[in-house]
Amino acid sequence: MTAERPHGSRRPRRRAPRVLLIVGVLAALAAGAAVVVPLVRPPGPRPDFQLPVACGETWRLSTYPGHDDYDVDFFPTSGDAWGRPVLASADGTVTVAGINGSLGGRTPQDPDGPRGRGGGYWVKIDHGGKWETQYLHLLEPPSVQAGQRVARGDQLGRVGSTGNSGAPHLHYEQRRGWEKVEAYFDGVPSGITSDDREYSVRLTSANCRPTRP
């Protein structure tokens, strides 16, 4: 015979594991949202980018078939390209400062030395709002390091021909949301868009230090 339970008595319900499971799921969803929301958030306003070269200098911006859309090569219109200062286009934080690919052996002393691979010595800057710039083929190790805060006009390195480069120049890119876009300088589009043909434009840098009162 089965013994009867006293009147009014109930078996305890195991609610704690279920509650913990629900709390865990909610915490995971919240953590996932914290990661996903910044990724889907649209890019912020375009920073006031300036040419990555010295104030008042005129440079030739060019591209050629196979260069990739929106990639810009900088060549000075006068004087030697080797060793010219490469400047930050806008305020930001350096995220990469090192070697992309391999350096090769092209130097001012041996300009026809062996090519390397990729971008050689390079710098990448995060300007906030999903905006980024890249500077490739620098002559020597960058003069900045990852994590360093830079202001517009700060020197990042010098023009060289490291990596897969045929002559001393600066390869430059602007990216929005990690996609390359047409570079703007001083609020004006550069005119370097597709790489369907070889062409160039000339622009004068307004990357000048603000005057003090």
Secondary structure, 3 states (H helix, E strand, C coil): CCCCCCCCCCCCCCCHHHHHHHHHHHHHHHHHHHHHHHHHCCCCCCCCCCCCCCCCCEEEEEECCCCCCCCEEEEECCCCCCCCEEECCCCEEEEEEEEEEECCCCCCCCCCCCCCEEEEEEEEEEEECCEEEEEEEECCCCCCCCCCEECCCCEEEEEECCCCCCCCEEEEEEEECCEEECCEECCEECCCCCCCCCEEEEEECCCCCCCCC
